[in-house]
């Protein structure tokens, strides 16, 4: 009997733990590539996004969500580890976060370690960079053609299955629906993509949704939901969609949702005045595609590009809708947290530039939607500042999991209950540049976004005390960030005040006291 008691006690504890795990919410974690906050939930009713808007109606829309670096691998590495780029050491597209953080528990890995079944599909980590430790079963990405038209397929032959945002050499093994190779952690020299070497930047074609990757990922998600609904443990399902990333490709029916004559071009087709030349780059990524000229994009081409971008959003939105419908059909929605995030913002001609790769509002301001079972308020928006490093602690908090000590973000769970409460004083982003004025060495621009201002300090990569340039934009009078005020004498005191706040860093700009 004495021997039996410890075993019975262990059995009781184990059973209690299983019950607690079974009561925990599921998580549907939807990542979207290059989705800027311009669709219905953000007041842009001209973009057809009924399913993204559906998540917003059932939850909360974050108007002031910011990524930590506006390019694919750094932002995903930051969000998924809950740390900032200077900790992950991922500032480019060819470095895996495991090189600097070999033992870090990623967001999905943390859920796996606490009794969740965790599966990933589509683009979650950057390109061919997988992280096997994150998943209960191998991550998968279905292989699919990039283009629908025969002439474009021929031009693009050999590049299908290659992440358009990354280094082709880093994506080997991707897209076969099988276990990916172990993560590459060493830094490699990236060979630049030759100009105009890829197919066209946009296309509409007469194909079905499941012809392209996002349609296939949606189908895989439906199958997986049916499987995980039969499991005893809660699930964390990460589903990554690649549209609206370049090239702006979708079935023709999504192009037909838009009248080209109604598409408006960016109102500020010029660089920020008095800003350093390197602050905004023209968008070399776009020039990798066929027939895109150097220099300013002509208005007719810009309108076609925006048309393609909106159509790609609508295509991706339809795939999200299929996943949400299956979640409802399986009666899983009532106990599932749904989060959808775009990995960074994107420029569509603002500042006479395209793509991301900067510290400006267009690039760092992100789409973030969250729906939680039992929310007190639904269909609400918040202007409270949050950051992508906050997603990890927030989801763990909502699921009742302990928070790891390595996290550099803060759970914004209080905003779920009270969206209008005061919150963070500032968000922090960064972006590197190869060199500054007068031939100075490599730079890092550290941006601070407060309630009213965007403040960017460009410092030496090796010597942060060496300031190369400062940017200051007043969103109260200049929301498009067209005029840098940092050099104006009348703003000297403001620059000094903001410099003090900037030097306090993210650690010194936590939540304001609630009223």
C-alpha positions as a Python dict, from the first residue, in 0.01 Angstrom:
ca = {
    (1, 'X'): (0, 0, 0),
    (2, 'X'): (285, 239, 86),
    (3, 'X'): (432, 178, -260),
    (4, 'X'): (94, 230, -423),
    (5, 'X'): (22, 571, -266),
    (6, 'X'): (298, 762, -450),
    (7, 'X'): (182, 607, -776),
    (8, 'X'): (-177, 707, -706),
    (9, 'X'): (-67, 1059, -619),
    (10, 'X'): (129, 1079, -943),
    (11, 'X'): (-170, 950, -1135),
    (12, 'X'): (-397, 1213, -977),
    (13, 'X'): (-150, 1491, -1055),
    (14, 'X'): (-103, 1367, -1412),
    (15, 'X'): (-478, 1340, -1467),
    (16, 'X'): (-530, 1691, -1328),
    (17, 'X'): (-262, 1825, -1559),
    (18, 'X'): (-429, 1658, -1857),
    (19, 'X'): (-766, 1803, -1761),
    (20, 'X'): (-613, 2148, -1735),
    (21, 'X'): (-446, 2105, -2074),
    (22, 'X'): (-772, 1988, -2229),
    (23, 'X'): (-947, 2298, -2099),
    (24, 'X'): (-690, 2531, -2251),
    (25, 'X'): (-787, 2720, -2566),
    (26, 'X'): (-665, 2615, -2906),
    (27, 'X'): (-467, 2866, -3111),
    (28, 'X'): (-510, 2937, -3482),
    (29, 'X'): (-203, 3143, -3569),
    (30, 'X'): (-229, 3300, -3916),
    (31, 'X'): (76, 3472, -4066),
    (32, 'X'): (39, 3683, -4380),
    (33, 'X'): (332, 3802, -4591),
    (34, 'X'): (360, 4176, -4674),
    (35, 'X'): (7, 4262, -4558),
    (36, 'X'): (-10, 4627, -4468),
    (37, 'X'): (-300, 4755, -4253),
    (38, 'X'): (-508, 4865, -4550),
    (39, 'X'): (-825, 4660, -4576),
    (40, 'X'): (-1178, 4673, -4442),
    (41, 'X'): (-1101, 4630, -4072),
    (42, 'X'): (-870, 4933, -4096),
    (43, 'X'): (-1128, 5153, -4264),
    (44, 'X'): (-1025, 5079, -4623),
    (45, 'X'): (-1361, 4948, -4744),
    (46, 'X'): (-1246, 4961, -5105),
    (47, 'X'): (-1025, 4655, -5036),
    (48, 'X'): (-1242, 4342, -5040),
    (49, 'X'): (-1150, 4150, -4725),
    (50, 'X'): (-1469, 4002, -4575),
    (51, 'X'): (-1291, 3726, -4384),
    (52, 'X'): (-1020, 3940, -4230),
    (53, 'X'): (-1300, 4177, -4134),
    (54, 'X'): (-1484, 3879, -3984),
    (55, 'X'): (-1197, 3818, -3742),
    (56, 'X'): (-1203, 4188, -3655),
    (57, 'X'): (-1579, 4178, -3588),
    (58, 'X'): (-1528, 3887, -3350),
    (59, 'X'): (-1230, 4043, -3176),
    (60, 'X'): (-1002, 4343, -3158),
    (61, 'X'): (-816, 4541, -3425),
    (62, 'X'): (-483, 4693, -3327),
    (63, 'X'): (-440, 5023, -3512),
    (64, 'X'): (-95, 5085, -3367),
    (65, 'X'): (86, 4756, -3385),
    (66, 'X'): (456, 4776, -3483),
    (67, 'X'): (711, 4523, -3601),
    (68, 'X'): (1071, 4534, -3483),
    (69, 'X'): (1231, 4531, -3830),
    (70, 'X'): (1042, 4572, -4155),
    (71, 'X'): (1164, 4277, -4354),
    (72, 'X'): (1069, 3911, -4350),
    (73, 'X'): (1328, 3708, -4158),
    (74, 'X'): (1410, 3963, -3887),
    (75, 'X'): (1045, 4036, -3807),
    (76, 'X'): (943, 3669, -3800),
    (77, 'X'): (1246, 3573, -3594),
    (78, 'X'): (1162, 3850, -3349),
    (79, 'X'): (793, 3765, -3314),
    (80, 'X'): (849, 3390, -3289),
    (81, 'X'): (1124, 3414, -3028),
    (82, 'X'): (975, 3708, -2838),
    (83, 'X'): (1305, 3893, -2862),
    (84, 'X'): (1431, 4193, -3056),
    (85, 'X'): (1665, 4192, -3359),
    (86, 'X'): (1969, 4291, -3155),
    (87, 'X'): (1909, 3977, -2949),
    (88, 'X'): (1829, 3737, -3233),
    (89, 'X'): (2119, 3889, -3435),
    (90, 'X'): (1895, 3851, -3740),
    (91, 'X'): (1913, 4174, -3940),
    (92, 'X'): (1923, 4010, -4284),
    (93, 'X'): (1768, 3724, -4483),
    (94, 'X'): (2051, 3473, -4449),
    (95, 'X'): (2098, 3428, -4074),
    (96, 'X'): (1900, 3183, -3862),
    (97, 'X'): (1813, 3293, -3509),
    (98, 'X'): (1949, 2964, -3370),
    (99, 'X'): (2301, 3089, -3442),
    (100, 'X'): (2267, 3344, -3161),
    (101, 'X'): (1993, 3170, -2960),
    (102, 'X'): (2060, 2796, -2988),
    (103, 'X'): (1848, 2704, -2686),
    (104, 'X'): (1565, 2955, -2705),
    (105, 'X'): (1212, 2817, -2680),
    (106, 'X'): (1015, 2967, -2969),
    (107, 'X'): (649, 3059, -2939),
    (108, 'X'): (518, 2735, -3095),
    (109, 'X'): (784, 2534, -2911),
    (110, 'X'): (670, 2683, -2580),
    (111, 'X'): (316, 2564, -2650),
    (112, 'X'): (446, 2223, -2752),
    (113, 'X'): (644, 2201, -2427),
    (114, 'X'): (324, 2264, -2231),
    (115, 'X'): (104, 1992, -2373),
    (116, 'X'): (-10, 2135, -2706),
    (117, 'X'): (-4, 1958, -3040),
    (118, 'X'): (176, 2206, -3264),
    (119, 'X'): (184, 2198, -3642),
    (120, 'X'): (307, 2454, -3894),
    (121, 'X'): (242, 2496, -4265),
    (122, 'X'): (311, 2757, -4528),
    (123, 'X'): (536, 3052, -4460),
    (124, 'X'): (594, 3082, -4086),
    (125, 'X'): (969, 3118, -4058),
    (126, 'X'): (1147, 3292, -4342),
    (127, 'X'): (1189, 3104, -4668),
    (128, 'X'): (1360, 2769, -4632),
    (129, 'X'): (1452, 2844, -4272),
    (130, 'X'): (1258, 2593, -4070),
    (131, 'X'): (1296, 2523, -3699),
    (132, 'X'): (1219, 2156, -3630),
    (133, 'X'): (1219, 2210, -3253),
    (134, 'X'): (909, 2427, -3292),
    (135, 'X'): (678, 2153, -3419),
    (136, 'X'): (518, 1830, -3299),
    (137, 'X'): (528, 1702, -3657),
    (138, 'X'): (738, 1827, -3950),
    (139, 'X'): (647, 2165, -4099),
    (140, 'X'): (505, 2147, -4452),
    (141, 'X'): (469, 2378, -4749),
    (142, 'X'): (289, 2248, -5058),
    (143, 'X'): (471, 2314, -5383),
    (144, 'X'): (287, 2524, -5642),
    (145, 'X'): (360, 2728, -5955),
    (146, 'X'): (428, 3099, -5917),
    (147, 'X'): (236, 3203, -6231),
    (148, 'X'): (-77, 3086, -6407),
    (149, 'X'): (-10, 3195, -6764),
    (150, 'X'): (204, 2971, -6983),
    (151, 'X'): (428, 3251, -7108),
    (152, 'X'): (507, 3360, -6755),
    (153, 'X'): (566, 3005, -6635),
    (154, 'X'): (819, 2962, -6912),
    (155, 'X'): (997, 3283, -6820),
    (156, 'X'): (1005, 3185, -6454),
    (157, 'X'): (1108, 2823, -6507),
    (158, 'X'): (1341, 2701, -6234),
    (159, 'X'): (1226, 2959, -5979),
    (160, 'X'): (896, 2806, -5867),
    (161, 'X'): (904, 2710, -5502),
    (162, 'X'): (1167, 2974, -5427),
    (163, 'X'): (1074, 3226, -5163),
    (164, 'X'): (1041, 3555, -5357),
    (165, 'X'): (1164, 3745, -5054),
    (166, 'X'): (1478, 3548, -4998),
    (167, 'X'): (1792, 3380, -5110),
    (168, 'X'): (1717, 3093, -5353),
    (169, 'X'): (2003, 2893, -5199),
    (170, 'X'): (1836, 2914, -4859),
    (171, 'X'): (1511, 2757, -4980),
    (172, 'X'): (1632, 2418, -5096),
    (173, 'X'): (1405, 2145, -4974),
    (174, 'X'): (1110, 2378, -4940),
    (175, 'X'): (774, 2305, -5089),
    (176, 'X'): (776, 1926, -5101),
    (177, 'X'): (541, 1865, -4813),
    (178, 'X'): (814, 1675, -4631),
    (179, 'X'): (1041, 1738, -4338),
    (180, 'X'): (1271, 2029, -4409),
    (181, 'X'): (1642, 2013, -4355),
    (182, 'X'): (1789, 2124, -4024),
    (183, 'X'): (1808, 2501, -3993),
    (184, 'X'): (2105, 2674, -4148),
    (185, 'X'): (2260, 2887, -3879),
    (186, 'X'): (2576, 3021, -4037),
    (187, 'X'): (2577, 3358, -4206),
    (188, 'X'): (2616, 3330, -4580),
    (189, 'X'): (2701, 3582, -4847),
    (190, 'X'): (2388, 3650, -5044),
    (191, 'X'): (2408, 3676, -5420),
    (192, 'X'): (2187, 3966, -5530),
    (193, 'X'): (1899, 3878, -5757),
    (194, 'X'): (1968, 4021, -6105),
    (195, 'X'): (1741, 4305, -6210),
    (196, 'X'): (1433, 4200, -6411),
    (197, 'X'): (1536, 3834, -6380),
    (198, 'X'): (1201, 3711, -6253),
    (199, 'X'): (863, 3699, -6423),
    (200, 'X'): (617, 3990, -6422),
    (201, 'X'): (532, 4168, -6098),
    (202, 'X'): (158, 4106, -6140),
    (203, 'X'): (-75, 3865, -6316),
    (204, 'X'): (-437, 3755, -6321),
    (205, 'X'): (-504, 3412, -6469),
    (206, 'X'): (-792, 3173, -6524),
    (207, 'X'): (-706, 2916, -6258),
    (208, 'X'): (-865, 2778, -5944),
    (209, 'X'): (-768, 2894, -5596),
    (210, 'X'): (-582, 2571, -5521),
    (211, 'X'): (-355, 2616, -5823),
    (212, 'X'): (-135, 2853, -5620),
    (213, 'X'): (41, 2793, -5290),
    (214, 'X'): (-203, 2978, -5065),
    (215, 'X'): (-493, 2771, -5195),
    (216, 'X'): (-300, 2451, -5129),
    (217, 'X'): (-202, 2572, -4781),
    (218, 'X'): (-569, 2640, -4705),
    (219, 'X'): (-662, 2287, -4813),
    (220, 'X'): (-386, 2144, -4595),
    (221, 'X'): (-514, 2353, -4304),
    (222, 'X'): (-866, 2212, -4349),
    (223, 'X'): (-735, 1855, -4346),
    (224, 'X'): (-523, 1929, -4041),
    (225, 'X'): (-812, 2087, -3851),
    (226, 'X'): (-1017, 1771, -3903),
    (227, 'X'): (-729, 1565, -3768),
    (228, 'X'): (-651, 1779, -3465),
    (229, 'X'): (-1018, 1804, -3372),
    (230, 'X'): (-995, 1434, -3282),
    (231, 'X'): (-699, 1477, -3049),
    (232, 'X'): (-727, 1501, -2673),
    (233, 'X'): (-469, 1774, -2632),
    (234, 'X'): (-527, 2137, -2741),
    (235, 'X'): (-369, 2245, -3068),
    (236, 'X'): (-156, 2534, -3191),
    (237, 'X'): (-193, 2549, -3569),
    (238, 'X'): (35, 2793, -3754),
    (239, 'X'): (-85, 2870, -4108),
    (240, 'X'): (126, 3094, -4328),
    (241, 'X'): (-3, 3265, -4644),
    (242, 'X'): (240, 3428, -4889),
    (243, 'X'): (6, 3670, -5063),
    (244, 'X'): (-2, 3964, -5106),
    (245, 'X'): (377, 3933, -5136),
    (246, 'X'): (529, 4002, -5478),
    (247, 'X'): (461, 3894, -5742),
    (248, 'X'): (101, 4013, -5713),
    (249, 'X'): (-56, 3697, -5853),
    (250, 'X'): (-409, 3570, -5805),
    (251, 'X'): (-692, 3407, -6000),
    (252, 'X'): (-862, 3651, -6235),
    (253, 'X'): (-1186, 3658, -6036),
    (254, 'X'): (-1010, 3851, -5761),
    (255, 'X'): (-881, 4109, -6009),
    (256, 'X'): (-1238, 4148, -6130),
    (257, 'X'): (-1345, 4270, -5786),
    (258, 'X'): (-1173, 4602, -5857),
    (259, 'X'): (-1226, 4881, -6109),
    (260, 'X'): (-883, 5016, -6210),
    (261, 'X'): (-1029, 5365, -6246),
    (262, 'X'): (-1115, 5366, -5875),
    (263, 'X'): (-762, 5289, -5758),
    (264, 'X'): (-595, 5596, -5612),
    (265, 'X'): (-221, 5653, -5624),
    (266, 'X'): (-8, 5756, -5328),
    (267, 'X'): (-57, 6127, -5253),
    (268, 'X'): (306, 6183, -5144),
    (269, 'X'): (514, 6066, -5436),
    (270, 'X'): (829, 6230, -5301),
    (271, 'X'): (1093, 6157, -5037),
    (272, 'X'): (1067, 6305, -4687),
    (273, 'X'): (1210, 6655, -4691),
    (274, 'X'): (1535, 6711, -4498),
    (275, 'X'): (1568, 6338, -4423),
    (276, 'X'): (1895, 6152, -4491),
    (277, 'X'): (1912, 6002, -4839),
    (278, 'X'): (1932, 5650, -4702),
    (279, 'X'): (1619, 5679, -4483),
    (280, 'X'): (1390, 5557, -4764),
    (281, 'X'): (1512, 5334, -5045),
    (282, 'X'): (1326, 5311, -5378),
    (283, 'X'): (1245, 4940, -5353),
    (284, 'X'): (1505, 4726, -5525),
    (285, 'X'): (1301, 4414, -5454),
    (286, 'X'): (1037, 4530, -5703),
    (287, 'X'): (1302, 4576, -5972),
    (288, 'X'): (1377, 4205, -5963),
    (289, 'X'): (1060, 4158, -6167),
    (290, 'X'): (1026, 4184, -6541),
    (291, 'X'): (956, 4519, -6705),
    (292, 'X'): (976, 4726, -6385),
    (293, 'X'): (1187, 5033, -6463),
    (294, 'X'): (1448, 5199, -6244),
    (295, 'X'): (1356, 5534, -6097),
    (296, 'X'): (1005, 5659, -6034),
    (297, 'X'): (730, 5413, -6130),
    (298, 'X'): (497, 5556, -6399),
    (299, 'X'): (142, 5614, -6283),
    (300, 'X'): (-11, 5355, -6516),
    (301, 'X'): (224, 5084, -6387),
    (302, 'X'): (171, 5199, -6026),
    (303, 'X'): (-203, 5162, -6070),
    (304, 'X'): (-161, 4808, -6206),
    (305, 'X'): (66, 4720, -5917),
    (306, 'X'): (-185, 4845, -5661),
    (307, 'X'): (-463, 4660, -5844),
    (308, 'X'): (-258, 4341, -5822),
    (309, 'X'): (-181, 4397, -5454),
    (310, 'X'): (-548, 4444, -5365),
    (311, 'X'): (-648, 4139, -5572),
    (312, 'X'): (-383, 3932, -5391),
    (313, 'X'): (-525, 4044, -5056),
    (314, 'X'): (-872, 3932, -5164),
    (315, 'X'): (-736, 3596, -5281),
    (316, 'X'): (-557, 3539, -4951),
    (317, 'X'): (-867, 3657, -4764),
    (318, 'X'): (-1077, 3390, -4937),
    (319, 'X'): (-832, 3122, -4820),
    (320, 'X'): (-852, 3254, -4464),
    (321, 'X'): (-1229, 3230, -4495),
    (322, 'X'): (-1211, 2860, -4582),
    (323, 'X'): (-1008, 2793, -4269),
    (324, 'X'): (-1247, 2994, -4050),
    (325, 'X'): (-1546, 2813, -4202),
    (326, 'X'): (-1393, 2475, -4116),
    (327, 'X'): (-1317, 2592, -3764),
    (328, 'X'): (-1686, 2680, -3728),
    (329, 'X'): (-1806, 2358, -3894),
    (330, 'X'): (-1602, 2150, -3648),
    (331, 'X'): (-1742, 2354, -3358),
    (332, 'X'): (-1391, 2456, -3257),
    (333, 'X'): (-1433, 2831, -3275),
    (334, 'X'): (-1580, 2866, -2927),
    (335, 'X'): (-1253, 2747, -2770),
    (336, 'X'): (-997, 2879, -3019),
    (337, 'X'): (-790, 3196, -3007),
    (338, 'X'): (-756, 3335, -3359),
    (339, 'X'): (-470, 3572, -3432),
    (340, 'X'): (-381, 3711, -3775),
    (341, 'X'): (-75, 3925, -3838),
    (342, 'X'): (98, 4076, -4139),
    (343, 'X'): (473, 4046, -4087),
    (344, 'X'): (537, 4417, -4158),
    (345, 'X'): (393, 4709, -4350),
    (346, 'X'): (455, 4793, -4714),
    (347, 'X'): (488, 5099, -4936),
    (348, 'X'): (268, 5131, -5243),
    (349, 'X'): (433, 5437, -5396),
    (350, 'X'): (449, 5648, -5081),
    (351, 'X'): (769, 5855, -5075),
    (352, 'X'): (817, 5751, -5439),
    (353, 'X'): (917, 5409, -5308),
    (354, 'X'): (788, 5052, -5294),
    (355, 'X'): (822, 4746, -5071),
    (356, 'X'): (947, 4768, -4711),
    (357, 'X'): (1307, 4794, -4578),
    (358, 'X'): (1281, 5117, -4379),
    (359, 'X'): (1183, 5263, -4042),
    (360, 'X'): (892, 5470, -4176),
    (361, 'X'): (532, 5434, -4059),
    (362, 'X'): (426, 5267, -4383),
    (363, 'X'): (673, 4985, -4322),
    (364, 'X'): (670, 4935, -3944),
    (365, 'X'): (298, 4977, -3877),
    (366, 'X'): (146, 4631, -3906),
    (367, 'X'): (-186, 4451, -3938),
    (368, 'X'): (-282, 4266, -3619),
    (369, 'X'): (-620, 4109, -3541),
    (370, 'X'): (-701, 3901, -3233),
    (371, 'X'): (-1014, 3715, -3132),
    (372, 'X'): (-1032, 3540, -2794),
    (373, 'X'): (-1310, 3315, -2661),
    (374, 'X'): (-1516, 3492, -2397),
    (375, 'X'): (-1402, 3843, -2486),
    (376, 'X'): (-1596, 4113, -2302),
    (377, 'X'): (-1598, 4340, -2607),
    (378, 'X'): (-1600, 4238, -2973),
    (379, 'X'): (-1559, 4433, -3293),
    (380, 'X'): (-1352, 4698, -3117),
    (381, 'X'): (-1039, 4888, -3216),
    (382, 'X'): (-756, 5010, -2999),
    (383, 'X'): (-507, 5290, -3053),
    (384, 'X'): (-286, 5163, -2773),
    (385, 'X'): (70, 5093, -2888),
    (386, 'X'): (175, 4727, -2906),
    (387, 'X'): (473, 4551, -3061),
    (388, 'X'): (524, 4218, -3232),
    (389, 'X'): (754, 4104, -2949),
    (390, 'X'): (439, 4125, -2734),
    (391, 'X'): (258, 3852, -2932),
    (392, 'X'): (449, 3563, -2769),
    (393, 'X'): (379, 3665, -2407),
    (394, 'X'): (20, 3760, -2493),
    (395, 'X'): (-70, 3423, -2644),
    (396, 'X'): (103, 3237, -2361),
    (397, 'X'): (-81, 3451, -2107),
    (398, 'X'): (-418, 3395, -2275),
    (399, 'X'): (-356, 3019, -2276),
    (400, 'X'): (-256, 3014, -1909),
    (401, 'X'): (105, 2918, -1978),
    (402, 'X'): (402, 3047, -1778),
    (403, 'X'): (608, 3321, -1941),
    (404, 'X'): (972, 3237, -2019),
    (405, 'X'): (1233, 3466, -1869),
    (406, 'X'): (1397, 3549, -2204),
    (407, 'X'): (1103, 3749, -2340),
    (408, 'X'): (1156, 4113, -2440),
    (409, 'X'): (792, 4197, -2490),
    (410, 'X'): (488, 4240, -2269),
    (411, 'X'): (154, 4063, -2265),
    (412, 'X'): (-118, 4298, -2385),
    (413, 'X'): (-391, 4078, -2243),
    (414, 'X'): (-524, 4376, -2040),
    (415, 'X'): (-615, 4544, -2372),
    (416, 'X'): (-837, 4249, -2462),
    (417, 'X'): (-1054, 4335, -2161),
    (418, 'X'): (-1014, 4712, -2184),
    (419, 'X'): (-905, 4820, -2536),
    (420, 'X'): (-899, 5191, -2450),
    (421, 'X'): (-677, 5175, -2144),
    (422, 'X'): (-338, 5355, -2153),
    (423, 'X'): (-59, 5125, -2256),
    (424, 'X'): (297, 5142, -2388),
    (425, 'X'): (462, 5480, -2420),
    (426, 'X'): (649, 5382, -2736),
    (427, 'X'): (731, 5108, -2986),
    (428, 'X'): (1082, 5041, -3113),
    (429, 'X'): (1193, 4932, -3460),
    (430, 'X'): (1524, 4930, -3642),
    (431, 'X'): (1679, 4893, -3985),
    (432, 'X'): (2044, 4868, -4101),
    (433, 'X'): (2211, 5063, -4379),
    (434, 'X'): (2554, 4996, -4532),
    (435, 'X'): (2688, 5349, -4483),
    (436, 'X'): (2607, 5707, -4397),
    (437, 'X'): (2716, 6056, -4490),
    (438, 'X'): (3080, 6142, -4560),
    (439, 'X'): (3166, 5779, -4611),
    (440, 'X'): (3089, 5672, -4258),
    (441, 'X'): (3065, 5298, -4191),
    (442, 'X'): (2760, 5072, -4154),
    (443, 'X'): (2467, 5222, -3969),
    (444, 'X'): (2167, 5109, -3770),
    (445, 'X'): (1861, 5328, -3756),
    (446, 'X'): (1671, 5288, -3429),
    (447, 'X'): (1316, 5420, -3448),
    (448, 'X'): (1087, 5512, -3160),
    (449, 'X'): (715, 5560, -3227),
    (450, 'X'): (533, 5746, -2953),
    (451, 'X'): (170, 5850, -2943),
    (452, 'X'): (251, 6162, -3147),
    (453, 'X'): (602, 6133, -3291),
    (454, 'X'): (829, 5908, -3490),
    (455, 'X'): (1188, 5964, -3382),
    (456, 'X'): (1475, 5787, -3562),
    (457, 'X'): (1840, 5799, -3460),
    (458, 'X'): (2098, 5668, -3706),
    (459, 'X'): (2410, 5546, -3529),
    (460, 'X'): (2721, 5348, -3618),
    (461, 'X'): (2667, 4973, -3612),
    (462, 'X'): (2980, 4930, -3401),
    (463, 'X'): (2963, 5259, -3213),
    (464, 'X'): (2615, 5361, -3100),
    (465, 'X'): (2744, 5687, -2955),
    (466, 'X'): (2831, 5811, -3305),
    (467, 'X'): (2516, 5973, -3446),
    (468, 'X'): (2498, 6009, -3823),
    (469, 'X'): (2148, 6159, -3856),
    (470, 'X'): (1820, 6213, -3672),
    (471, 'X'): (1464, 6209, -3805),
    (472, 'X'): (1160, 6359, -3634),
    (473, 'X'): (804, 6347, -3769),
    (474, 'X'): (499, 6497, -3600),
    (475, 'X'): (201, 6273, -3674),
    (476, 'X'): (-42, 6530, -3542),
    (477, 'X'): (28, 6756, -3840),
    (478, 'X'): (220, 6523, -4074),
    (479, 'X'): (82, 6167, -4058),
    (480, 'X'): (247, 6078, -4389),
    (481, 'X'): (591, 6167, -4252),
    (482, 'X'): (679, 6408, -4532),
    (483, 'X'): (884, 6662, -4334),
    (484, 'X'): (1177, 6582, -4107),
    (485, 'X'): (1175, 6842, -3828),
    (486, 'X'): (1491, 6733, -3646),
    (487, 'X'): (1716, 7011, -3780),
    (488, 'X'): (1476, 7297, -3719),
    (489, 'X'): (1592, 7526, -3434),
    (490, 'X'): (1242, 7561, -3290),
    (491, 'X'): (1236, 7184, -3225),
    (492, 'X'): (1570, 7163, -3047),
    (493, 'X'): (1414, 7117, -2702),
    (494, 'X'): (1174, 6854, -2835),
    (495, 'X'): (1462, 6661, -2996),
    (496, 'X'): (1649, 6665, -2664),
    (497, 'X'): (1342, 6543, -2478),
    (498, 'X'): (1277, 6263, -2726),
    (499, 'X'): (1646, 6170, -2723),
    (500, 'X'): (1617, 6109, -2350),
    (501, 'X'): (1312, 5892, -2401),
    (502, 'X'): (1485, 5708, -2689),
    (503, 'X'): (1790, 5638, -2475),
    (504, 'X'): (1564, 5478, -2212),
    (505, 'X'): (1487, 5213, -2474),
    (506, 'X'): (1204, 4966, -2469),
    (507, 'X'): (1276, 4882, -2105),
    (508, 'X'): (1202, 5242, -2005),
    (509, 'X'): (886, 5289, -2212),
    (510, 'X'): (649, 5037, -2060),
    (511, 'X'): (279, 5081, -1990),
    (512, 'X'): (139, 5403, -1855),
    (513, 'X'): (-71, 5379, -1541),
    (514, 'X'): (-433, 5290, -1608),
    (515, 'X'): (-688, 5554, -1522),
}
